[in-house]
Amino acid sequence: MINEKLKQLIAIQKENNETLKEKLKLEHYDVKNVLGSRSLTQYFVNPKKDIVVAFAFTTVRDVYCDYKKEFPLLLDKSLCEKIGYTSISLVRSKEGAELMPCVNYKGEKNIRISRIALGVEGAGKEIQVDHINRQRLCSLSENLRICNNSENSRNKDNATPIRLYNEKWYYELEVTSNQMSLLEKGKFSQVGDKKAKGVIIVNSVPFTSKVDAENSCYEVLQKLYEGTSVKDFIYNIKNDFSRTLNLLIHYYALGDITKEEMYELNLLYWRVDNYEYTLEWYGKLHNMRFYA
């Protein structure tokens, strides 16, 4: 059974833009071509659905030359109507940063679509927008929320206290004496304290799987931050679709996988990516070949 799921995951992840476009057309999506000053934006719109899939270009800088690369985006139809189905640019705030869909809006250039979706395009930098599933090319309203910088920085994979030591994964937490009672007995050991801050430092039991360590850490932090705004912004690997946009397109736009399957396949992606299966499966997922 697991092999079939792996094959399904890899088949979806390997689909290129042309394949996705053909599948969208078969699901009665009409194409709107918008030629901007720099590139073409294609909107795939189904009259009976509130989800729009757009395809926009960005410039990729290579050692030898610059070239155009196309990426798909998920948008609400209401947002597309708000921006007038205009040309979309994919912009990086700095070298190496993630791509952000932007448009020229109300006389201003390169306004982030996510800010327009929540009506905060004119707000200051202290008002930020968090992409809940960590996929910046998914600007569906259900995937966006207003936050501050501190909250936004929590929803990142490098914000978790997961560490690798002696080929085992564990996480280290700083807790108060009251929070200690919330930790499951036998699953943590005290390794120190910070008396000035009134906290105790504890380590989790070791895990052979990074994904299992991430899941355990998330569940524990949910308990520790119950009743606070921090709880909503804790990184959750199950909901990290930063590398699996195709899964989102299959669920929201094509409708050929269920929500449960989408989450199951996404978690499977992270397990394969963290070498929990053979190098052969890792190679298939990332289009790589391994030689003995």
Disulfide bonds with the S-S distance in Angstrom:
none
